[in-house]
Amino acid sequence: MTGETSTNDDNGRDGSGEGQGGLEAEVRALRQELTMLREHRMFVLYQSVTRVLLLRFASGMAVGLGTVIGATVLLSLIVWSLSQISFIPIIGEWAAQISRAISEEGGAP
């Protein structure tokens, strides 16, 4: 195909105007798709800056709360399991001290 010229456009049609009906149908279909896309929930949500900021703030708060609760549960399970180990003197005593400190703090107002 060196040195050859073609009158076909990117869609394989020639530029003589015979494909105008097909082009109009494609433009009509494209308009319908764009209309459906504009009505999509994501675009409706992101049209307002205030709404985007509130959505991001709420999702950040949810992530932060989940992280704190998850870390609390995980740390309490680790401390409890370490306090149950009495055959390792250093870890058992250290975990028992932590357990006593937590229970004393929990009882104080």
C-alpha positions as CSV (number, residue, x, y, z in Angstrom):
1,M,0.0,0.0,0.0
2,T,2.9,2.3,-0.6
3,G,2.0,5.4,-2.6
4,E,-1.7,4.5,-2.8
5,T,-4.4,7.2,-2.1
6,S,-7.9,6.3,-1.0
7,T,-11.1,8.4,-0.9
8,N,-12.5,6.3,1.9
9,D,-12.9,7.9,5.3
10,D,-12.2,6.2,8.7
11,N,-15.5,4.2,8.6
12,G,-14.7,2.6,5.2
13,R,-17.3,4.7,3.3
14,D,-16.4,6.9,0.4
15,G,-16.8,10.6,0.7
16,S,-19.5,10.8,-2.0
17,G,-22.4,11.4,0.4
18,E,-24.0,8.0,0.0
19,G,-23.8,7.2,3.7
20,Q,-25.7,10.3,5.0
21,G,-28.6,8.2,6.2
22,G,-26.3,6.0,8.2
23,L,-24.4,9.0,9.6
24,E,-27.7,10.6,10.7
25,A,-28.7,7.4,12.4
26,E,-25.3,7.2,14.2
27,V,-25.6,10.8,15.3
28,R,-29.1,10.2,16.6
29,A,-27.9,7.1,18.5
30,L,-25.0,9.1,19.9
31,R,-27.4,11.8,21.1
32,Q,-29.5,9.2,22.8
33,E,-26.5,7.7,24.5
34,L,-25.3,11.1,25.7
35,T,-28.8,11.8,27.1
36,M,-28.8,8.6,29.0
37,L,-25.3,9.3,30.3
38,R,-26.3,12.8,31.5
39,E,-29.2,11.2,33.4
40,H,-26.9,8.7,35.0
41,R,-26.7,8.9,38.8
42,M,-23.0,9.7,38.9
43,F,-23.4,12.8,36.7
44,V,-26.4,13.9,38.7
45,L,-24.4,13.6,42.0
46,Y,-21.4,15.4,40.6
47,Q,-23.2,18.4,39.1
48,S,-23.2,20.3,42.4
49,V,-19.9,21.2,44.2
50,T,-21.7,21.2,47.6
51,R,-23.1,17.8,47.0
52,V,-19.6,16.5,46.1
53,L,-18.1,18.0,49.2
54,L,-20.8,16.5,51.5
55,L,-20.4,13.1,49.8
56,R,-16.6,13.1,50.2
57,F,-16.9,14.3,53.8
58,A,-19.4,11.6,54.7
59,S,-17.3,8.9,53.1
60,G,-14.2,10.1,54.9
61,M,-16.1,10.1,58.2
62,A,-17.2,6.5,57.5
63,V,-13.7,5.4,56.7
64,G,-12.3,7.0,59.8
65,L,-14.9,5.5,62.1
66,G,-14.4,2.1,60.6
67,T,-10.7,2.4,61.0
68,V,-11.0,3.4,64.7
69,I,-13.5,0.6,65.5
70,G,-11.5,-2.0,63.7
71,A,-8.2,-1.0,65.4
72,T,-9.9,-1.0,68.8
73,V,-11.3,-4.5,68.3
74,L,-8.0,-5.8,66.9
75,L,-5.9,-4.3,69.6
76,S,-8.2,-5.5,72.4
77,L,-8.1,-9.1,71.0
78,I,-4.3,-8.9,70.8
79,V,-4.0,-7.7,74.4
80,W,-6.5,-10.2,75.6
81,S,-4.7,-13.1,73.9
82,L,-1.3,-11.9,75.2
83,S,-2.7,-11.7,78.7
84,Q,-3.8,-15.4,78.5
85,I,-0.2,-16.4,77.8
86,S,1.3,-17.1,81.3
87,F,4.1,-19.5,80.3
88,I,6.1,-16.7,78.8
89,P,7.0,-14.6,81.8
90,I,7.9,-11.3,80.1
91,I,5.0,-11.2,77.7
92,G,2.5,-12.5,80.3
93,E,3.4,-9.9,82.9
94,W,3.4,-7.1,80.4
95,A,0.1,-8.1,79.0
96,A,-1.4,-8.5,82.5
97,Q,-0.2,-4.9,83.4
98,I,-1.8,-3.6,80.2
99,S,-5.0,-5.5,81.0
100,R,-5.1,-4.1,84.6
101,A,-4.5,-0.6,83.3
102,I,-7.3,-0.8,80.8
103,S,-9.7,-2.2,83.4
104,E,-8.8,0.5,85.9
105,E,-9.3,3.2,83.2
106,G,-12.6,1.7,82.2
107,G,-13.9,1.8,85.8
108,A,-12.9,5.5,86.4
109,P,-15.4,8.2,85.3
